[in-house]
Amino acid sequence: MSDETSARLALPLLNPGQAQKEMTHNEALTLLDLTLGAFVRDIGVDDPPAAPAIGDCWIIGAAPVGAWAGQPHAIAGWTAGGWRFMAPVDGLCAWVDAAGVPARFLSGAWQIGEVAATRIMIDGVQVLGAQGAAIAAPANGTTIDAECRAALNAVIAALSAHGLIAS
């Protein structure tokens, strides 16, 4: 196989005049198969499973052993040719079946179940937005009803601003 790899995912590249190009090409496709739309059985697993099915993948933990030794945080996928590993790069995402949540690799670590967004839209309507300012609690009022109404109006305004209730 080629010693040259792609810049981001380290996929093997073909060289001019290279013999057995199909091996390099197939290896690159296998690694893409592990990571493109990644679906992993679990995350943080250090010990390889005893009887994986072809195509099953895991995100390896920080202290892998056995066949996974030396591959911390990588995606491990079982293939007809044995284990294949894809080292994670920033922005790589996978669905974690055991937890039912997404995982994203950033700054050397997997973030599990976190969703980053500026707003959440459902059917074209914003239902969640950026955090609004704090609402002051009523205190020391002489007309408690007026303070309660002001606090309630602030809560309603905040819920509306977040899109949690209609305006």
Backbone as a chain_set.jsonl record, in Angstrom:
{"seq": "MSDETSARLALPLLNPGQAQKEMTHNEALTLLDLTLGAFVRDIGVDDPPAAPAIGDCWIIGAAPVGAWAGQPHAIAGWTAGGWRFMAPVDGLCAWVDAAGVPARFLSGAWQIGEVAATRIMIDGVQVLGAQGAAIAAPANGTTIDAECRAALNAVIAALSAHGLIAS", "coords": {"N": [[0.837, -1.184, 0.0], [0.274, 2.358, -0.316], [2.431, 4.878, 1.066], [1.627, 7.4, 1.308], [-0.918, 9.586, 2.506], [-4.259, 10.956, 2.822], [-4.86, 14.375, 3.799], [-6.687, 15.033, 5.942], [-8.29, 12.745, 6.914], [-6.435, 10.739, 6.79], [-6.511, 8.776, 4.809], [-5.461, 6.101, 2.71], [-3.549, 6.838, -0.197], [-3.368, 6.459, -3.767], [-0.454, 5.715, -5.715], [1.351, 6.775, -8.637], [1.996, 4.211, -10.95], [1.847, 2.252, -9.039], [1.71, -1.035, -7.798], [-0.934, -3.411, -7.366], [-3.132, -1.656, -6.842], [-5.777, -1.887, -6.132], [-5.844, -2.83, -3.526], [-5.055, -0.66, -1.915], [-7.069, 1.132, -2.618], [-9.373, -0.277, -1.739], [-8.852, -0.396, 1.014], [-9.032, 2.324, 1.695], [-11.745, 2.752, 1.089], [-12.906, 1.056, 2.991], [-12.18, 2.324, 5.402], [-13.534, 4.736, 5.051], [-16.115, 3.725, 5.112], [-16.364, 3.096, 7.792], [-16.493, 5.598, 8.99], [-18.131, 7.482, 7.652], [-21.195, 8.771, 8.188], [-21.226, 7.555, 10.703], [-22.063, 4.872, 12.878], [-22.013, 3.628, 15.96], [-21.687, 0.898, 18.259], [-21.144, 1.302, 20.993], [-19.497, 3.596, 23.289], [-16.3, 4.498, 24.612], [-15.254, 2.033, 25.23], [-12.857, -0.289, 26.235], [-11.997, -2.894, 25.871], [-11.899, -5.222, 23.299], [-14.827, -6.67, 21.767], [-15.827, -10.131, 21.998], [-17.079, -11.568, 19.886], [-17.647, -9.96, 17.362], [-19.86, -8.682, 14.806], [-19.496, -8.438, 11.253], [-18.962, -5.179, 10.206], [-19.781, -4.001, 12.563], [-19.109, -1.38, 14.873], [-17.16, 0.446, 17.303], [-16.428, 3.082, 19.635], [-13.354, 3.524, 20.883], [-12.096, 3.469, 24.24], [-10.008, 5.32, 26.632], [-7.94, 3.696, 27.526], [-7.148, 1.292, 25.911], [-7.033, -2.295, 25.384], [-5.65, -5.504, 24.381], [-6.462, -6.415, 21.053], [-7.08, -3.819, 20.458], [-5.169, -2.215, 21.594], [-3.138, 0.671, 21.813], [-4.751, 2.328, 20.309], [-6.294, 4.578, 21.336], [-9.409, 6.272, 21.693], [-10.11, 5.967, 19.031], [-12.231, 5.037, 16.225], [-13.23, 1.79, 16.047], [-13.65, -0.789, 13.804], [-15.09, -3.855, 12.849], [-14.114, -5.99, 10.298], [-14.149, -8.17, 7.382], [-11.507, -8.696, 7.143], [-10.501, -8.383, 9.682], [-9.824, -6.153, 12.49], [-10.216, -2.687, 11.861], [-9.082, 0.642, 12.115], [-9.968, 4.008, 12.718], [-8.543, 6.962, 13.301], [-9.772, 9.595, 15.273], [-10.771, 12.855, 14.131], [-11.066, 16.388, 14.639], [-14.431, 17.363, 14.709], [-15.511, 15.009, 13.768], [-18.325, 12.925, 13.79], [-20.585, 10.617, 15.388], [-23.245, 8.25, 15.791], [-24.25, 6.952, 18.846], [-25.272, 3.924, 19.667], [-25.851, 2.48, 22.096], [-26.285, 4.514, 23.974], [-28.092, 6.112, 22.703], [-27.617, 8.649, 21.671], [-25.882, 11.394, 19.999], [-22.319, 11.585, 19.352], [-19.467, 13.676, 19.356], [-16.248, 14.478, 18.18], [-13.958, 16.654, 19.534], [-11.225, 18.773, 20.114], [-9.497, 16.752, 21.113], [-11.14, 15.022, 22.559], [-14.099, 12.995, 23.003], [-17.332, 14.265, 22.85], [-20.235, 13.53, 24.394], [-23.594, 13.212, 23.678], [-24.046, 15.942, 23.525], [-25.424, 18.807, 22.002], [-24.762, 21.356, 19.864], [-25.996, 24.496, 19.067], [-27.46, 27.464, 17.631], [-30.083, 28.008, 17.608], [-33.177, 26.187, 17.862], [-35.3, 24.784, 15.554], [-38.614, 23.849, 14.78], [-40.783, 22.587, 12.484], [-40.385, 24.961, 11.028], [-40.604, 26.927, 12.944], [-39.131, 28.729, 15.537], [-38.292, 27.135, 18.521], [-36.56, 27.1, 20.561], [-34.039, 29.202, 21.747], [-31.154, 31.377, 22.089], [-29.879, 31.83, 25.419], [-31.721, 33.948, 27.524], [-31.73, 37.053, 29.44], [-31.418, 37.075, 33.053], [-34.253, 36.805, 35.258], [-35.464, 38.938, 37.607], [-36.366, 38.159, 40.945], [-39.409, 38.852, 42.725], [-39.29, 41.164, 45.429], [-39.5, 42.632, 48.691], [-41.805, 44.252, 48.279], [-44.523, 46.598, 48.41], [-46.886, 46.379, 47.246], [-47.776, 43.481, 46.598], [-49.134, 42.127, 44.583], [-48.651, 43.649, 42.238], [-45.879, 43.317, 41.948], [-45.745, 40.555, 41.552], [-47.171, 40.33, 39.159], [-45.435, 41.731, 37.459], [-43.165, 40.082, 37.583], [-44.242, 37.711, 36.53], [-44.91, 38.609, 33.962], [-42.337, 39.037, 32.993], [-41.377, 36.413, 32.956], [-43.099, 35.304, 31.041], [-42.337, 36.858, 28.83], [-39.686, 36.005, 28.531], [-40.042, 33.255, 27.973], [-41.422, 33.503, 25.572], [-39.48, 34.794, 24.014], [-37.602, 32.773, 23.807], [-38.982, 31.111, 22.251], [-40.524, 29.134, 23.295], [-43.15, 29.458, 23.968], [-45.934, 30.814, 22.191], [-45.998, 34.185, 20.97]], "CA": [[0.0, 0.0, 0.0], [0.96, 3.635, -0.397], [2.804, 5.535, 2.319], [0.996, 8.708, 1.302], [-2.298, 9.568, 2.989], [-4.986, 12.219, 2.71], [-4.501, 15.297, 4.874], [-7.597, 15.077, 7.093], [-8.681, 11.44, 7.456], [-5.304, 9.813, 6.638], [-6.89, 7.672, 3.93], [-4.343, 5.775, 1.822], [-3.641, 7.37, -1.551], [-2.71, 5.692, -4.823], [0.741, 6.296, -6.319], [1.523, 6.393, -10.041], [2.778, 2.998, -11.151], [1.737, 1.372, -7.873], [1.139, -2.366, -8.012], [-2.059, -3.79, -6.503], [-3.851, -0.44, -6.438], [-7.078, -2.226, -5.551], [-5.7, -2.989, -2.071], [-5.071, 0.686, -1.346], [-8.41, 1.671, -2.839], [-10.306, -0.979, -0.853], [-8.582, 0.035, 2.392], [-9.608, 3.661, 1.839], [-13.2, 2.601, 1.142], [-13.248, 0.441, 4.278], [-12.078, 3.363, 6.428], [-14.666, 5.642, 4.838], [-17.312, 3.014, 5.547], [-16.418, 3.181, 9.257], [-16.661, 6.948, 9.514], [-19.15, 8.272, 6.979], [-22.467, 8.425, 8.823], [-20.809, 6.535, 11.673], [-23.006, 4.3, 13.841], [-21.196, 2.764, 16.815], [-22.443, 0.153, 19.272], [-20.949, 1.938, 22.3], [-18.367, 4.517, 23.348], [-15.478, 4.371, 25.813], [-14.994, 0.611, 25.468], [-11.416, -0.55, 26.142], [-11.745, -4.307, 25.58], [-12.644, -5.617, 22.099], [-15.822, -7.723, 21.987], [-15.363, -11.473, 21.62], [-17.64, -12.059, 18.621], [-18.322, -8.879, 16.643], [-20.364, -8.943, 13.452], [-18.859, -7.585, 10.254], [-19.589, -3.865, 10.127], [-19.975, -3.422, 13.893], [-18.082, -0.405, 15.246], [-17.138, 0.988, 18.658], [-15.449, 4.133, 19.903], [-12.46, 2.966, 21.895], [-11.839, 4.307, 25.399], [-8.688, 5.921, 26.815], [-6.92, 2.702, 27.896], [-7.509, 0.053, 25.219], [-6.201, -3.492, 25.575], [-5.82, -6.542, 23.365], [-6.344, -6.002, 19.652], [-7.282, -2.377, 20.371], [-4.068, -1.508, 22.262], [-2.498, 1.705, 21.011], [-5.741, 3.024, 19.48], [-7.261, 5.284, 22.184], [-10.412, 7.195, 21.135], [-10.371, 5.685, 17.616], [-13.372, 4.199, 15.869], [-12.785, 0.443, 15.679], [-14.673, -1.492, 13.039], [-14.765, -5.243, 12.512], [-14.277, -6.268, 8.871], [-13.789, -9.538, 7.005], [-10.059, -8.795, 7.319], [-10.124, -8.082, 11.07], [-10.099, -4.809, 12.998], [-9.721, -1.494, 11.182], [-9.174, 1.766, 13.043], [-9.957, 5.356, 12.177], [-8.227, 7.944, 14.339], [-10.74, 10.685, 15.156], [-10.336, 14.222, 13.855], [-12.057, 17.35, 15.113], [-15.653, 17.449, 13.929], [-16.043, 13.683, 13.442], [-19.534, 12.622, 14.563], [-21.09, 9.243, 15.321], [-24.413, 7.952, 16.619], [-23.915, 5.92, 19.827], [-26.478, 3.113, 19.809], [-26.116, 2.125, 23.498], [-26.762, 5.683, 24.707], [-29.145, 6.78, 21.946], [-27.248, 10.056, 21.515], [-24.718, 11.596, 19.136], [-21.023, 11.92, 19.948], [-18.661, 14.494, 18.445], [-14.863, 14.584, 18.626], [-13.429, 18.015, 19.511], [-10.1, 19.095, 20.998], [-8.908, 15.568, 21.73], [-12.068, 14.244, 23.389], [-15.452, 12.771, 22.492], [-18.42, 14.9, 23.589], [-21.336, 12.579, 24.265], [-24.94, 13.714, 23.932], [-24.129, 17.401, 23.469], [-25.835, 19.369, 20.725], [-24.456, 22.78, 19.808], [-26.843, 25.179, 18.088], [-27.841, 28.818, 18.005], [-31.527, 27.94, 17.838], [-33.822, 24.943, 17.456], [-36.501, 25.057, 14.765], [-39.51, 22.725, 14.524], [-41.769, 23.012, 11.488], [-40.121, 26.336, 10.633], [-40.834, 27.844, 14.056], [-38.123, 28.613, 16.585], [-38.826, 26.702, 19.805], [-35.519, 27.302, 21.566], [-33.033, 30.145, 21.273], [-30.074, 31.698, 23.019], [-30.341, 32.11, 26.775], [-32.055, 35.34, 27.797], [-31.256, 37.622, 30.704], [-32.057, 36.578, 34.274], [-35.47, 37.497, 35.686], [-35.355, 39.245, 39.034], [-37.468, 37.684, 41.783], [-40.045, 39.931, 43.489], [-38.79, 41.291, 46.805], [-39.75, 43.849, 49.471], [-42.82, 45.106, 47.676], [-45.668, 46.96, 49.228], [-48.032, 45.86, 46.526], [-47.28, 42.188, 46.144], [-49.77, 41.763, 43.327], [-47.954, 44.336, 41.14], [-44.579, 42.657, 41.785], [-45.988, 39.232, 40.967], [-47.527, 40.521, 37.753], [-44.219, 42.116, 36.732], [-42.327, 38.881, 37.472], [-44.909, 36.806, 35.603], [-44.738, 39.171, 32.619], [-40.947, 38.788, 32.595], [-41.288, 34.982, 32.626], [-43.787, 35.132, 29.757], [-41.489, 37.461, 27.794], [-38.527, 35.124, 28.324], [-40.514, 32.047, 27.286], [-41.726, 33.897, 24.193], [-38.21, 35.066, 23.332], [-36.979, 31.473, 23.534], [-39.816, 30.367, 21.324], [-41.176, 28.027, 23.983], [-44.581, 29.73, 23.857], [-46.212, 31.797, 21.144], [-46.082, 35.573, 21.451]], "C": [[0.881, 1.246, 0.0], [1.313, 4.15, 0.993], [2.171, 6.914, 2.417], [-0.457, 8.575, 1.74], [-2.934, 10.935, 2.783], [-4.737, 13.056, 3.958], [-5.399, 15.183, 6.102], [-7.878, 13.71, 7.699], [-7.588, 10.383, 7.347], [-5.69, 8.573, 5.833], [-5.728, 7.371, 2.988], [-4.601, 6.278, 0.404], [-2.909, 6.462, -2.533], [-1.487, 6.455, -5.323], [0.801, 5.907, -7.786], [2.4, 5.142, -10.139], [2.697, 2.0, -10.009], [1.115, 0.037, -8.264], [0.003, -2.588, -7.02], [-2.803, -2.567, -5.949], [-5.181, -0.756, -5.762], [-6.992, -2.402, -4.041], [-5.77, -1.631, -1.38], [-6.466, 1.292, -1.461], [-9.418, 1.031, -1.882], [-10.098, -0.587, 0.603], [-9.19, 1.413, 2.643], [-11.132, 3.585, 1.927], [-13.654, 2.005, 2.47], [-13.209, 1.48, 5.393], [-13.19, 4.4, 6.28], [-15.964, 5.019, 5.334], [-17.476, 3.08, 7.07], [-16.864, 4.558, 9.733], [-17.771, 7.768, 8.875], [-20.525, 7.862, 7.502], [-22.265, 7.383, 9.903], [-21.917, 6.171, 12.66], [-22.193, 3.317, 14.668], [-22.071, 2.093, 17.861], [-22.357, 0.836, 20.63], [-19.712, 2.818, 22.232], [-17.611, 4.313, 24.657], [-15.161, 2.939, 26.177], [-13.502, 0.361, 25.263], [-11.075, -1.967, 25.713], [-12.548, -4.726, 24.35], [-13.663, -6.712, 22.409], [-15.324, -9.051, 21.433], [-15.852, -11.905, 20.247], [-18.373, -10.942, 17.878], [-18.828, -9.342, 15.284], [-19.652, -8.004, 12.483], [-19.66, -6.294, 10.133], [-19.852, -3.227, 11.47], [-18.8, -2.518, 14.241], [-18.256, 0.021, 16.698], [-16.208, 2.184, 18.677], [-14.647, 3.657, 21.098], [-12.24, 3.979, 23.012], [-10.397, 4.788, 25.465], [-7.586, 4.907, 27.09], [-7.216, 1.356, 27.234], [-6.51, -1.07, 25.448], [-6.444, -4.455, 24.415], [-5.61, -5.994, 21.968], [-6.522, -4.498, 19.468], [-6.154, -1.573, 21.006], [-3.435, -0.507, 21.301], [-3.446, 2.506, 20.138], [-6.743, 3.821, 20.325], [-8.123, 6.258, 21.381], [-10.74, 6.949, 19.661], [-11.716, 4.99, 17.442], [-12.798, 2.87, 15.406], [-13.932, -0.243, 14.962], [-14.208, -2.884, 12.674], [-15.086, -5.471, 11.04], [-13.939, -7.728, 8.609], [-12.293, -9.766, 7.186], [-9.59, -8.492, 8.727], [-10.46, -6.647, 11.435], [-9.475, -3.753, 12.104], [-9.978, -0.336, 12.136], [-9.137, 3.08, 12.285], [-9.7, 6.3, 13.34], [-9.181, 9.125, 14.182], [-10.059, 12.014, 14.85], [-11.438, 15.154, 14.338], [-13.238, 17.435, 14.15], [-16.255, 16.106, 13.556], [-17.22, 13.374, 14.369], [-19.938, 11.168, 14.367], [-22.348, 9.149, 16.172], [-24.038, 6.793, 17.523], [-25.19, 5.153, 20.16], [-26.827, 2.849, 21.273], [-26.711, 3.291, 24.283], [-27.916, 6.385, 23.995], [-28.893, 8.259, 21.747], [-26.089, 10.183, 20.524], [-23.461, 11.831, 19.967], [-20.237, 12.691, 18.898], [-17.267, 14.633, 19.03], [-14.389, 16.021, 18.444], [-12.304, 18.151, 20.518], [-9.602, 17.885, 21.777], [-9.841, 14.72, 22.569], [-13.412, 14.095, 22.679], [-16.443, 13.47, 23.405], [-19.664, 14.066, 23.331], [-22.657, 13.262, 24.604], [-25.079, 15.219, 23.91], [-24.523, 17.838, 22.065], [-25.554, 20.861, 20.781], [-25.304, 23.419, 18.714], [-27.081, 26.606, 18.547], [-29.341, 28.925, 18.231], [-32.031, 26.594, 17.342], [-35.13, 25.31, 16.762], [-37.296, 23.76, 14.615], [-40.619, 23.236, 13.622], [-41.619, 24.488, 11.14], [-40.322, 27.366, 11.723], [-39.755, 27.625, 15.109], [-38.79, 28.214, 17.896], [-37.793, 26.819, 20.915], [-34.464, 28.207, 20.975], [-31.965, 30.364, 22.313], [-30.65, 32.079, 24.381], [-30.573, 33.604, 26.961], [-31.504, 35.797, 29.136], [-32.026, 37.026, 31.88], [-33.286, 37.425, 34.601], [-35.375, 37.698, 37.188], [-36.591, 38.747, 39.778], [-38.086, 38.867, 42.527], [-39.513, 39.965, 44.92], [-39.204, 42.637, 47.39], [-40.798, 44.777, 48.865], [-43.921, 45.456, 48.655], [-46.952, 46.499, 48.552], [-47.589, 44.566, 45.86], [-47.878, 41.816, 44.796], [-49.045, 42.396, 42.14], [-46.6, 43.68, 40.876], [-44.746, 41.294, 41.128], [-46.342, 39.349, 39.494], [-46.293, 40.878, 36.925], [-43.311, 40.9, 36.53], [-42.93, 37.898, 36.47], [-44.785, 37.303, 34.162], [-43.318, 38.942, 32.107], [-40.747, 37.325, 32.209], [-41.932, 34.722, 31.262], [-42.94, 35.693, 28.619], [-40.288, 36.569, 27.49], [-38.931, 33.855, 27.582], [-40.843, 32.339, 25.824], [-40.45, 34.124, 23.401], [-37.489, 33.774, 22.97], [-37.789, 30.651, 22.545], [-40.538, 29.203, 21.969], [-42.687, 28.201, 24.034], [-44.768, 30.782, 22.767], [-46.321, 33.181, 21.757], [-47.51, 36.053, 21.4]], "O": [[2.078, 1.181, 0.282], [0.601, 3.899, 1.965], [2.175, 7.528, 3.483], [-1.139, 7.606, 1.406], [-2.244, 11.937, 2.595], [-4.443, 12.527, 5.03], [-4.89, 15.235, 7.222], [-7.713, 13.539, 8.907], [-7.791, 9.245, 7.769], [-5.252, 7.463, 6.136], [-5.072, 8.298, 2.513], [-5.707, 6.165, -0.124], [-1.949, 5.782, -2.169], [-1.481, 7.685, -5.352], [0.35, 4.822, -8.153], [3.431, 5.047, -9.473], [3.413, 0.999, -10.015], [0.112, -0.006, -8.976], [0.0, -1.997, -5.94], [-3.061, -2.467, -4.749], [-5.656, 0.009, -4.922], [-7.972, -2.15, -3.34], [-6.465, -1.474, -0.376], [-6.974, 1.89, -0.513], [-10.231, 1.734, -1.281], [-11.067, -0.458, 1.351], [-9.796, 1.642, 3.69], [-11.742, 4.274, 2.745], [-14.681, 2.412, 3.012], [-14.104, 1.516, 6.238], [-13.725, 4.885, 7.277], [-16.811, 5.704, 5.907], [-18.599, 3.114, 7.574], [-17.534, 4.677, 10.759], [-18.302, 8.675, 9.516], [-20.965, 6.734, 7.282], [-23.041, 6.434, 10.01], [-22.608, 7.037, 13.197], [-21.735, 2.297, 14.155], [-23.076, 2.656, 18.296], [-23.356, 0.946, 21.341], [-18.971, 2.795, 21.249], [-18.209, 3.994, 25.684], [-14.828, 2.657, 27.328], [-12.942, 0.75, 24.238], [-9.967, -2.214, 25.236], [-13.773, -4.599, 24.356], [-13.392, -7.591, 23.227], [-14.503, -9.088, 20.516], [-15.108, -12.55, 19.509], [-19.599, -10.976, 17.776], [-18.289, -10.276, 14.691], [-19.255, -6.901, 12.858], [-20.881, -6.319, 9.976], [-20.122, -2.027, 11.534], [-17.648, -2.837, 13.95], [-19.355, -0.037, 17.25], [-15.307, 2.295, 17.846], [-15.187, 3.418, 22.178], [-12.2, 5.186, 22.773], [-9.651, 4.683, 24.491], [-6.409, 5.219, 26.908], [-7.504, 0.38, 27.927], [-5.321, -0.842, 25.672], [-7.327, -4.243, 23.584], [-4.694, -5.208, 21.727], [-6.153, -3.957, 18.426], [-6.187, -0.343, 20.956], [-3.225, -0.804, 20.125], [-2.994, 3.292, 19.305], [-7.943, 3.749, 20.057], [-7.63, 6.972, 20.507], [-11.573, 7.659, 19.096], [-12.268, 4.43, 18.389], [-11.98, 2.824, 14.487], [-15.057, -0.272, 15.462], [-13.071, -3.077, 12.241], [-16.193, -5.181, 10.587], [-13.495, -8.44, 9.51], [-11.857, -10.903, 7.365], [-8.387, -8.356, 8.952], [-11.276, -6.002, 10.777], [-8.343, -3.905, 11.644], [-10.965, -0.331, 12.872], [-8.373, 3.245, 11.334], [-10.522, 6.428, 14.247], [-9.38, 9.608, 13.068], [-8.923, 12.26, 15.257], [-12.599, 14.759, 14.436], [-13.064, 17.562, 12.938], [-17.388, 16.051, 13.078], [-17.121, 13.541, 15.584], [-19.673, 10.566, 13.326], [-22.501, 9.877, 17.152], [-23.563, 5.762, 17.046], [-26.075, 5.664, 20.847], [-27.989, 2.981, 21.656], [-27.548, 3.083, 25.161], [-28.639, 7.166, 24.612], [-29.836, 9.046, 21.663], [-25.398, 9.204, 20.242], [-23.533, 12.223, 21.131], [-20.324, 12.402, 17.704], [-17.111, 14.876, 20.226], [-14.414, 16.55, 17.332], [-12.424, 17.69, 21.653], [-9.318, 17.986, 22.971], [-9.39, 13.786, 23.23], [-13.81, 14.937, 21.874], [-16.396, 13.282, 24.62], [-20.095, 13.914, 22.187], [-22.814, 13.822, 25.688], [-26.145, 15.734, 24.248], [-24.024, 17.311, 21.071], [-26.062, 21.554, 21.662], [-25.329, 22.945, 17.578], [-26.92, 26.918, 19.727], [-29.814, 29.808, 18.946], [-31.396, 25.945, 16.511], [-35.955, 26.045, 17.306], [-36.724, 22.702, 14.355], [-41.31, 24.199, 13.954], [-42.616, 25.191, 10.975], [-40.223, 28.564, 11.462], [-39.493, 26.496, 15.523], [-39.737, 28.865, 18.339], [-38.124, 26.653, 22.089], [-34.038, 28.014, 19.836], [-31.876, 29.631, 23.298], [-31.768, 32.585, 24.477], [-29.727, 34.423, 26.6], [-30.889, 35.022, 29.869], [-33.144, 36.535, 31.719], [-33.348, 38.607, 34.264], [-35.224, 36.74, 37.946], [-37.717, 38.894, 39.303], [-37.371, 39.788, 42.921], [-39.31, 38.922, 45.542], [-39.254, 43.647, 46.688], [-40.654, 45.997, 48.951], [-44.209, 44.715, 49.594], [-47.967, 46.26, 49.206], [-47.101, 44.553, 44.73], [-47.187, 41.244, 43.953], [-48.845, 41.728, 41.125], [-46.21, 43.502, 39.722], [-43.971, 40.926, 40.245], [-45.872, 38.561, 38.672], [-46.127, 40.378, 35.812], [-42.756, 40.705, 35.449], [-42.211, 37.32, 35.655], [-44.579, 36.507, 33.245], [-43.12, 38.682, 30.92], [-40.036, 37.024, 31.25], [-41.373, 34.005, 30.432], [-42.834, 35.073, 27.56], [-39.915, 36.397, 26.33], [-38.235, 33.428, 26.661], [-40.574, 31.52, 24.945], [-40.345, 33.698, 22.25], [-36.835, 33.7, 21.93], [-37.33, 29.617, 22.061], [-41.109, 28.366, 21.269], [-43.426, 27.221, 24.132], [-43.851, 31.548, 22.469], [-46.692, 33.33, 22.922], [-47.791, 37.196, 21.762]]}, "num_chains": 1, "name": "protein.A"}
